[in-house]
């Protein structure tokens, strides 16, 4: 009996010690599409050079936790969406299918942190049936409401994505985030202020060897960050201030990850074609 009790106590202590350990994450970038041609940097950065160009990728980011969570930052898009046509998309792989490259199924995704509701970041949200979605309340309210009024700003918004998001909310899978500098999941904090959309957010992820900032479109390309040049925003000062703030969050500026720059895939270890590990 004493031996059994000792085993139980030992198991309980081991469980308590494991639960008290901080969660550590691995972070991956997964490319699911590219554009057929390079773009002038001036189209992605205020006062950027017209003659210099940047190659554009479309990505989602996987955050794998020691707690068993498989979290996506953003959900990508499905290539039948009309908005994609102006980008001359090539090498498209549906975002749920690209997970197969790292042996995950769409059902394995536990959470999606939605940085903002532009079509290329939200349209794939219904591909992950078990995921809880995390979105800023103010961004949600604007996206489903005021954006569609006469004077609303709805560039980059698609009506079908409004319906998808409402369906997820009605299914009880939408979590609202209210404001800046909030830990939504242990080891993951979100921040606002760039105003890429009404209240876009970005994520800071604890990896155990230093934090990674997944900026999404709060930084479009490396030129924005390197020159503190704003990209798409309704608040250029806020956009610049958030890039400055991001630099205080990481041990090395290389751990600030922009939303669309193809150069990202030459800076980190390749896991397989189109997948890198941010480390």
PyMOL commands that set and color helices and strands:
alter all, ss='L'
color gray80, all
select helices_A, chain A and resi 2-20+41-43+82-87+95-102+106-108+119-127+137-144+146-148+159-170+222-227+236-247+253-255+262-266
alter helices_A, ss='H'
color red, helices_A
select strands_A, chain A and resi 25-35+39-40+53-54+57-65+70-73+89-90+111-113+132-136+174-177+182-185+188-192+201-206+211-216+256-258+269-272+275-277
alter strands_A, ss='S'
color yellow, strands_A
deselect
rebuild
show_as cartoon
